[in-house]
């Protein structure tokens, strides 16, 4: 399978009347785009369907079937898992409190500039490179007291649609963690060039 260009049509979720945009992407860019909160088998299935949803867009393309080996070859061209530099809290794009810590079902977006968030950042460890946001994810586990304190102050939250109240009720029953999303300098998402 060569990395020839594919015409990809993106339809934004920004309401009716928004015209779809067509882009010409290499197959590797389409694959990277579809990894938004998906695993390899899900991406392969979507590629074969020729349509799907990623990054708040409905996306269509000419269907393509890839073997697991072909997808793995494409994936090897993406950034490596371990970052080439240490964690820098100043470069954090977003912070989320997640419960349970490693397989979360509840997420509360927090402000990175808060002192308690920065304190937890000091002990954060690299988890993985995530193809969805195309960034490194660092994680810091929280004690129940830390999680409760972070959730207690609405000024620490970016937004809240009831998640914080629910999370505050179950603290102590589940572990919690902070996930820091840090884009890599010099490695923008391949779809951002958008031809």
Buried (B, 14 or more C-beta within 10 A) or exposed (E): EEBEBBEBBBBEEEEEEEEEEEBEBBBBBBBBBBBBEBEBEEBBEBBEEEEBEBBEBBBBBEEBEBEEEBBEBBBEEBBEEEBEEEBEBEBBEBBBBBBBBEEBEBEBBBEBEBEBBBEBBEEBEBBEBBBBBBBBBBBBBBEEEBBBBBBEEEEBBEEBEEBBEEBBEEBEEBBBBBBBBBBBEEBEBBBEEEE
